[in-house]
Amino acid sequence: MHHVLVNERLSPNVTRLVIDAQRIAEIRQPGQFVIVHLGPGAERIPLTIADGDREAGTISLVIQAIGKSTADLVEVPVGGTIADVAGPLGRPTELPDHGRVLCVGGGVGTAVILPIAQELKHRGVAVTSIIGGRSREWVILEPDLRACGEVITCTDDGSYGRPGFVTEALKDALAEGGIDEVFAVGPVPMMRAVANLTRPLGVKTTVSLNPIMVDGTGMCGGCRVTINGAIKYACVDGPEFDGHAVDFAELVDRLSTYRPFEQFALERRGACSTTAEDAAAVAAAVAAATTPAGAAR
């Protein structure tokens, strides 16, 4: 069991949990993640290790509550427990030792760039973080990133910082020159737009992908992505890849595969069940709900 030591709301649907995980805290590196299993019958969820304290034996998880499983997880109170946390998993971020780097975070993706920015600062690399949200209340982790270097905040509605998308701020920063590398994490359209901006300039760009993931060890094949025309598995070959080589169209398509099931589970949120009968009932209900009217059944 892993105890929840801090449960902190960062934005309307993003929560930071600090949990005890001594062995993970001792060896985790930027870019790595854990698989979290709340309890019997619960889904296994991949989550980036947003921060850690080796001496305290704790790690921080930043969670966006958008489905049943994540909603259940962020409701674990201080003093509550999480059954299993497996990790650290994935390949650590390949980081430079010099130069100037831009870290671009959209929404909850800001949590993924935080450990990258922290390690870059530790290495003496100049870091500028460009982060954004729909409005001021959706901008997260700004103080943490300011401890690493310059921060440019953006909001879609112009309520805080620079008005507009993070990609517009990125375009201006690239135009100034002197950028050696870009790390971008956020919604797929944002990462694709970043890659499209940096590709003509030849600026190395790394993105962190979020395909469907189950076991986190490469056995299930659910997290497969296409990189430079070759099949890779995000859990063992990533989760970070060359943004100029990612097949983003395929990634978008695969991310929508289980959306009807996810919506069904959220609408009928309740205790988890592992019985075959309940699984069959859910599958039948989702099939009925997603069959076009008038289609043969």
C-alpha positions as CSV (number, residue, x, y, z in Angstrom):
1,M,0.0,0.0,0.0
2,H,1.1,3.5,-0.8
3,H,-0.2,6.3,1.5
4,V,-1.4,9.6,0.1
5,L,0.4,12.4,2.0
6,V,-0.8,15.4,0.0
7,N,-4.0,15.9,-2.1
8,E,-3.8,19.4,-3.7
9,R,-6.1,20.8,-6.3
10,L,-4.0,22.6,-9.0
11,S,-6.9,23.6,-11.4
12,P,-10.6,22.7,-11.7
13,N,-9.9,19.2,-12.8
14,V,-6.2,18.6,-12.1
15,T,-4.9,17.3,-8.7
16,R,-1.4,16.7,-7.3
17,L,-1.0,13.6,-5.1
18,V,2.1,13.1,-3.1
19,I,2.5,9.5,-2.1
20,D,5.1,7.4,-0.3
21,A,7.1,5.3,-2.8
22,Q,10.6,5.0,-1.4
23,R,12.2,2.7,-3.9
24,I,10.7,4.6,-6.9
25,A,11.8,8.0,-5.4
26,E,15.4,6.7,-5.1
27,I,15.9,5.9,-8.8
28,R,13.3,7.8,-10.9
29,Q,14.5,10.0,-13.7
30,P,12.8,12.7,-15.8
31,G,10.5,11.3,-18.5
32,Q,9.7,8.1,-16.5
33,F,6.2,7.1,-15.3
34,V,4.4,4.7,-13.0
35,I,1.4,2.4,-13.4
36,V,-1.1,3.1,-10.6
37,H,-3.7,0.6,-9.5
38,L,-6.1,2.0,-7.0
39,G,-7.5,-1.3,-5.7
40,P,-9.4,-4.5,-6.7
41,G,-11.3,-4.1,-9.9
42,A,-9.8,-0.7,-10.7
43,E,-8.1,0.2,-14.0
44,R,-4.3,0.4,-14.3
45,I,-3.4,4.0,-15.1
46,P,0.0,5.3,-16.5
47,L,1.0,8.5,-14.8
48,T,4.2,10.6,-15.2
49,I,6.3,11.1,-12.1
50,A,6.1,14.9,-11.9
51,D,8.5,15.3,-9.0
52,G,10.1,13.3,-6.3
53,D,11.9,13.6,-3.0
54,R,14.6,10.9,-2.5
55,E,15.2,11.7,1.2
56,A,11.5,11.8,2.0
57,G,10.8,8.7,-0.1
58,T,7.9,10.4,-2.0
59,I,6.8,11.0,-5.5
60,S,4.3,13.5,-7.0
61,L,1.6,12.5,-9.5
62,V,-0.4,15.2,-11.3
63,I,-3.7,13.8,-12.4
64,Q,-6.4,15.2,-14.7
65,A,-9.7,13.8,-13.7
66,I,-11.5,13.2,-17.1
67,G,-12.8,9.6,-16.6
68,K,-14.0,7.3,-13.9
69,S,-10.6,5.9,-13.0
70,T,-8.9,9.2,-12.7
71,A,-11.9,10.7,-10.8
72,D,-11.7,7.9,-8.3
73,L,-8.0,8.3,-7.9
74,V,-8.1,12.1,-7.1
75,E,-10.7,11.5,-4.5
76,V,-8.3,9.5,-2.3
77,P,-7.9,11.6,0.8
78,V,-4.8,12.4,2.8
79,G,-4.2,9.2,4.8
80,G,-5.9,7.1,2.2
81,T,-4.0,4.4,0.3
82,I,-3.3,3.3,-3.3
83,A,-2.9,-0.5,-3.6
84,D,-0.1,-0.7,-6.2
85,V,2.3,1.7,-7.9
86,A,4.7,0.0,-10.4
87,G,7.8,1.8,-11.7
88,P,9.7,3.7,-12.6
89,L,8.9,2.6,-16.2
90,G,9.9,3.9,-19.6
91,R,13.1,5.4,-20.9
92,P,14.5,8.5,-19.1
93,T,14.6,11.7,-21.1
94,E,17.8,12.2,-23.1
95,L,18.9,15.7,-22.0
96,P,21.6,18.0,-23.3
97,D,24.4,19.4,-21.0
98,H,24.6,22.8,-22.6
99,G,22.8,25.3,-24.8
100,R,19.3,26.8,-24.6
101,V,16.2,24.7,-24.4
102,L,12.5,25.5,-24.6
103,C,10.0,23.3,-22.6
104,V,6.4,23.7,-23.9
105,G,3.6,22.4,-21.8
106,G,-0.1,22.5,-22.6
107,G,-2.6,21.8,-19.8
108,V,-1.6,18.8,-17.7
109,G,1.3,18.3,-20.0
110,T,3.0,21.0,-17.9
111,A,3.5,18.3,-15.2
112,V,5.6,16.2,-17.6
113,I,8.0,19.1,-18.5
114,L,8.6,20.0,-14.9
115,P,11.1,17.2,-14.1
116,I,12.8,17.9,-17.4
117,A,13.2,21.6,-16.6
118,Q,14.5,20.7,-13.1
119,E,17.2,18.4,-14.4
120,L,18.2,20.9,-17.2
121,K,18.7,23.6,-14.5
122,H,20.7,21.1,-12.5
123,R,22.9,20.6,-15.5
124,G,23.4,24.3,-16.1
125,V,21.3,24.5,-19.3
126,A,19.3,27.7,-19.9
127,V,15.6,26.8,-19.8
128,T,12.6,28.8,-20.9
129,S,9.2,27.2,-20.2
130,I,6.1,28.1,-22.2
131,I,3.0,26.9,-20.5
132,G,-0.7,27.5,-21.2
133,G,-4.3,26.8,-20.3
134,R,-7.8,27.8,-21.3
135,S,-7.8,30.6,-18.6
136,R,-5.8,31.6,-15.6
137,E,-7.3,28.9,-13.3
138,W,-6.1,26.2,-15.8
139,V,-2.4,27.3,-15.7
140,I,-0.5,24.9,-13.4
141,L,2.9,24.6,-11.8
142,E,4.1,28.1,-12.7
143,P,6.0,28.7,-9.4
144,D,7.7,25.3,-9.7
145,L,8.9,26.1,-13.2
146,R,10.0,29.6,-12.3
147,A,12.5,28.0,-10.0
148,C,14.1,26.5,-13.1
149,G,14.2,29.5,-15.3
150,E,12.1,31.9,-17.4
151,V,8.4,31.1,-17.8
152,I,6.0,32.5,-20.4
153,T,2.4,31.9,-19.5
154,C,-0.4,31.8,-22.2
155,T,-4.1,31.6,-21.9
156,D,-6.6,31.0,-24.7
157,D,-9.0,33.7,-23.4
158,G,-6.2,36.2,-22.5
159,S,-7.1,36.3,-18.8
160,Y,-3.5,35.7,-17.7
161,G,-0.1,36.2,-19.3
162,R,0.1,36.3,-23.0
163,P,-3.2,35.8,-24.9
164,G,-3.3,32.9,-27.4
165,F,-1.9,29.4,-27.7
166,V,1.5,28.2,-26.5
167,T,2.4,27.6,-30.2
168,E,2.2,31.3,-30.9
169,A,4.6,32.1,-28.1
170,L,6.9,29.3,-29.4
171,K,6.9,30.8,-32.9
172,D,8.2,34.1,-31.5
173,A,10.8,32.4,-29.4
174,L,12.1,30.4,-32.4
175,A,12.2,33.6,-34.5
176,E,14.6,35.1,-32.0
177,G,17.0,32.2,-32.7
178,G,19.5,30.5,-30.4
179,I,17.2,27.6,-29.5
180,D,19.0,24.3,-29.5
181,E,16.2,21.9,-28.5
182,V,12.5,21.8,-27.7
183,F,10.6,19.5,-25.4
184,A,6.8,19.6,-25.9
185,V,4.1,17.8,-23.9
186,G,0.3,18.3,-24.1
187,P,-2.7,17.5,-26.3
188,V,-1.8,15.7,-29.5
189,P,-2.8,18.7,-31.7
190,M,-0.5,20.9,-29.7
191,M,2.5,18.5,-30.0
192,R,1.8,18.1,-33.7
193,A,1.7,21.9,-34.2
194,V,5.0,22.3,-32.3
195,A,6.7,19.7,-34.5
196,N,5.4,21.5,-37.6
197,L,6.9,24.7,-36.4
198,T,10.4,23.3,-35.5
199,R,10.7,20.9,-38.5
200,P,11.6,23.6,-41.1
201,L,14.1,25.1,-38.7
202,G,15.8,21.8,-38.0
203,V,15.4,22.2,-34.2
204,K,15.5,18.9,-32.4
205,T,12.0,18.3,-30.9
206,T,11.0,15.7,-28.4
207,V,7.4,14.9,-27.5
208,S,5.9,12.6,-24.9
209,L,3.1,10.4,-26.2
210,N,0.1,9.1,-24.3
211,P,-1.3,6.1,-26.2
212,I,-3.5,3.5,-24.6
213,M,-1.4,1.6,-22.1
214,V,-2.2,-1.4,-20.0
215,D,0.8,-3.3,-18.5
216,G,3.6,-0.8,-19.0
217,T,6.1,-3.6,-19.9
218,G,5.6,-4.1,-23.6
219,M,3.6,-7.3,-23.4
220,C,0.1,-6.1,-24.3
221,G,1.0,-4.1,-27.4
222,G,-1.7,-1.5,-26.6
223,C,0.6,1.4,-26.6
224,R,2.1,0.9,-30.1
225,V,2.9,4.0,-32.1
226,T,4.5,4.5,-35.5
227,I,7.8,6.3,-35.5
228,N,9.6,6.9,-38.9
229,G,7.4,4.1,-40.3
230,A,8.3,1.6,-37.7
231,I,6.2,0.2,-34.8
232,K,7.4,1.2,-31.4
233,Y,5.9,0.7,-27.9
234,A,5.6,3.8,-25.8
235,C,6.0,2.0,-22.5
236,V,9.4,0.5,-23.3
237,D,10.7,2.5,-26.3
238,G,9.3,5.8,-25.0
239,P,7.2,7.5,-23.9
240,E,9.3,10.2,-25.5
241,F,10.1,10.2,-29.3
242,D,11.3,12.5,-32.0
243,G,8.4,14.8,-32.7
244,H,9.3,15.0,-36.4
245,A,9.0,11.2,-36.8
246,V,5.7,10.6,-35.0
247,D,2.6,9.5,-37.0
248,F,0.2,11.8,-35.2
249,A,-2.8,10.9,-37.4
250,E,-2.5,7.2,-36.2
251,L,-2.1,8.3,-32.6
252,V,-5.3,10.4,-32.7
253,D,-7.2,7.5,-34.2
254,R,-6.0,5.0,-31.6
255,L,-6.7,7.3,-28.7
256,S,-10.4,7.4,-29.6
257,T,-10.7,3.6,-29.7
258,Y,-12.3,3.1,-26.3
259,R,-13.9,6.5,-25.9
260,P,-17.5,5.1,-25.9
261,F,-16.5,2.7,-23.1
262,E,-14.9,5.5,-21.1
263,Q,-18.0,7.7,-21.4
264,F,-20.2,4.8,-20.4
265,A,-18.1,4.1,-17.3
266,L,-18.1,7.8,-16.3
267,E,-21.8,8.2,-16.7
268,R,-22.5,5.1,-14.6
269,R,-19.7,5.7,-12.1
270,G,-19.8,3.4,-9.1
271,A,-17.9,0.6,-7.4
272,C,-15.6,-1.4,-9.7
273,S,-16.6,-4.9,-10.7
274,T,-14.5,-7.8,-12.1
275,T,-17.2,-10.3,-12.9
276,A,-17.6,-11.6,-16.5
277,E,-21.3,-10.9,-16.3
278,D,-20.8,-7.2,-15.6
279,A,-18.2,-6.9,-18.3
280,A,-20.5,-8.4,-20.8
281,A,-23.3,-6.1,-19.8
282,V,-21.1,-3.0,-20.2
283,A,-20.0,-4.2,-23.7
284,A,-23.6,-4.8,-24.8
285,A,-24.7,-1.4,-23.5
286,V,-21.9,0.4,-25.2
287,A,-22.6,-1.4,-28.5
288,A,-26.2,-0.4,-28.3
289,A,-25.4,3.2,-27.5
290,T,-23.0,3.5,-30.4
291,T,-24.9,1.7,-33.1
292,P,-26.3,4.3,-35.6
293,A,-30.1,4.6,-35.5
294,G,-31.7,2.2,-38.1
295,A,-28.6,0.1,-38.5
296,A,-29.0,-3.7,-38.5
297,R,-28.5,-5.2,-35.0
